[in-house]
Amino acid sequence: MTISALRALLDEELPDVPRHPAPQIPHTARNPHTARKRKRMNQQPAVPGPRPAQDTTPSYDDPPLSTGALLAWAIAHSTKGIARKGVQARELLAELRTLRADAERIAQADAEEKRLLEALAAVRARKEQLRPRRKTTAPGTATATQAAVRAWARSKGLPVAERGSIPASVVEAWKAAQGGAR
């Protein structure tokens, strides 16, 4: 399959896909050796006799065939190589269609995931607003208060540990001694 035939297939099947513009190369400029050879073959023979057959290679100016018509021509061709390439092209196009459909499904799933994540973030924000706020003390206040309670308890001869929680009875006695202000 030639590049131009493959390009025609792709252009017909996927017309909306942007492609890099390929330079248009004249038919005879592909290979300078074959161009010279073709030129010699098309010259008039020196000896009278039958004329050489005209070059039937399609030019770039020919209108492109539809993909279906080109595949049908290739698959039905008597040359095994052309028929094989037609079958390969049909299989490749089927695979490309499958890959494109899969890519579209993945893009849809990504969009849905993004939408759901945004909705989840909004729900979490609402939930956080509705959650009751905890009363917190200023940093270091609890430690300073605990130190004061421990010092007061030791001065009164009450048993209290160096670390850990202070018994509720000691805290209540401290609050009462402070005049219930705290």
Disulfide bonds with the S-S distance in Angstrom:
none
